[in-house]
Amino acid sequence: MNSTHPRSSRQRIWIAAAVIGGLILLFAVIFMLLLHRLQSDGSRSTVSHPAANYEYMTTKASNGIELDILKSRPSNVTLERIDQNVTLSDYYGINGGFFFEGDLLSIAMVDGFPVAGAEEEYGSGYENVKYPRGTLAWDGAKDELSVQIVAKASELKVTDPNRFWAQGGISMSIGHDDIWRQQADQENAPFPDDKRLRSAMVYDSKGMIYLVVSGMEGTLSDFRDAILETVGDGQLVDGIFVDGDGSSQLQAAEAVLPGDNRPVMQMVRLIN
């Protein structure tokens, strides 16, 4: 004769279910912690094209803005279409220009070709859509950098049209503190007064380029001030802001910054 009371059986079932549920919750927490650590420990063994010819730096300005910086030669930089988060790509570097859905809204040219389509095709990286904007161009023949305010790639002034790269963004107007904000507004800089993550490309008088991503939110002015204070030892010549907010992303051996984990169309990549 089975003397087990129905209520006791139900209690054991509820206890077993609670234990199983607790184990599932525990495993979920452990998984999330491991995922967070992988995103923040700065090392991914799956990066198939890592670079070594760069210097990584991190700084904190007096206004509290923290910056992660990759310093290299512009000849060691190229632009790459990735259609995913920078931290999931096979390259070291930072996010590139503005985009919407499947269209690049900023110039992104390498050796005469847009990175995301055919020449003069909308959304290919051939133009700064709607507005002439600050575009950082590397003249490979002269090994020189410049910021040029252009609407289309055909307006860029380079020595050899088959040996250059150009990344569109928003002018930083370094050395022109009195008019920089007016110029940024004219180029329709997105959300300049909001506290958001920010990204930029700047260069110094020795021709070194710095790829910069903020580790905390700030206004466009906060970000610019932090760069001028802490990057380039006071020798910065000029630069541009590139896409920001959740698109502000960086990957290197030393740091991984995924922004808000969104995919981006294009990145600024370190080659070697």
Buried (B, 14 or more C-beta within 10 A) or exposed (E): EEEEEEEEEEEEEEEEEEEEEEEEEEEEEEEEEEEEEEBEEBEBEEBEEBBEEBEBBEBBBEEEBBBBBBBBBBBBBBBBBBEBBBBBBBBBBBBBBBBEEEBBBBBBBBEBBBBBBEEEEEBBBBBBBEBBBBBBBBBBEBEBBBBBBBBBBEBBEBEEEEBBBBBBBBBBBBEEEEEBBEBBEBBEBEEBEEEBBBBBBBBBEEBBBBBBBBBBBBBBBBBBBBBBBBBBEEEBBBBBBBBBBBBBBBBBBBBBBBBEEEBBBBBBBBBE
